[in-house]
Amino acid sequence: QEELVESGGGLVRAGGSLRLSCASSERLDMIPAVGWFRQNTGTQRVMVAGLSLGGVTNYADSVKGRFAISRDNAKKMIFLQMNNLRSDDTAVYYCALATINGWDVWGQGTQVTVSS
């Protein structure tokens, strides 16, 4: 069974940076796309960043220019570099893998809290 484990969340001041990591139990070189999502209590989970196997990225408008997604297929790792963090970036962040069925493999989430 595929498993994803996120790490790197925490408390940071506005303007600061964090790097989230996601370790996959499965090979990533056959995964069509990987992504990072975030969710606050009572709201829907939304995509923050996505990265296709071919290297195409897409970002939510709110994080463009501040966040960067990357993957290391050899190490089975996915990363999200977050710079110039704002209070509205506060959320639980999840990494996910896309298959032919859509986004159907999820991590347990890691909390990011940005203080103003």
Secondary structure, 3 states (H helix, E strand, C coil): CCCEEEECCEEEECCCCEEEEEEECCCCCCCCEEEEEEECCCCCCEEEEEEECCCCEEECHHHCCCEEEEEECCCCEEEEEECCCCHHHCEEEEEEEEECCEEEEECCCEEEEEEC
